[in-house]
């Protein structure tokens, strides 16, 4: 028996729709969440792709997300927009606010959007790639659950606290990076656990504070930041600007709110958009082209740009199937039959 199952993107999308609908999620949320999951699976981001349906289903069964949430938009200032997600998954709230964010950035040169009271279960790059596709520069960050110990500590305080950045390019897909300030994404450790594989010894510590390569011990202990004190400082920054600054939860608040359900985090997302044309006027194209010189200096020596692997996977999956582990596929089928 093969260890992998081949699925077309259409088959994978229908599997997502079946699982989410079967767990009582409203149709508009099903469509928005599915598109976010499919973007990750299409781009080879397995830890944020179909695997996340298990997380979403558990969050729904735990009543940790509003199934029929109605996001509400508040136009609070010329350069600021807020969307209250009403306790629902983040994609629908993001979809509601994005056009307003873009319009404000084009008028003001820079604008910010706060997504509040949302369950953000996904990667951040799907939130900001559309900003760069529209010709603007995007930046986003969000706390999560307190899973990550600060540098020099052993008790979780931070979330994985990802940060993402998107830059528009003429004639090329946007340059987009998205990474956790922890040494890896928590979903990556979950996948190692499912596969029975040892994790690298610098990803996490066990409940006693000792370095571990056991994925289960890592999940019961604390994850580590990347780059020691530098990653720890970035994680702290994200806690503040995407938590208290926008009136939302910190990672400690989120995990306390969870109350042991082990559902997806509840909190906020801060998204910034910059419009080069408003900032630079008729010199915008000149300065954007200067960035291409930097990109060429990277790629001409054989290095790759962030997101190159994602785009390669996107091209590959446009004509061919995605491959998922049989164990995951069987788990997803079981969820679809509920």
ABEGO torsion letter per residue (X at the ends): XBABBBBBAAAAAAAAAAAAAAAGBBAAAAAAAAAAAAAAAAAGBAAABAAAAAAAAAAAAAGABBAABBBBBBBABAABBBBBAGGBBAAAAAAAAAAAAAAAAAAAGBBBBBBBGBBBABBAAAAAAAAAAAGBBBBBBBBBBBABBBBGBABBABBAGBBBBBBBBBGBBBBBBBBBABABBAAAAAAAAAAGBBBBAAABBBAAGBBBABAAAAAABBBBBBGEAAAAAAAAAAAAAABAAAGBBBAAAAAAAAGGAGBBBBEBBBBBBBBAAAAAEAAAAAAAAAAAAAAAAAAAAGBBBBGAAAAAAAAAAAABBBBBBAAAAAAAAAAAAX
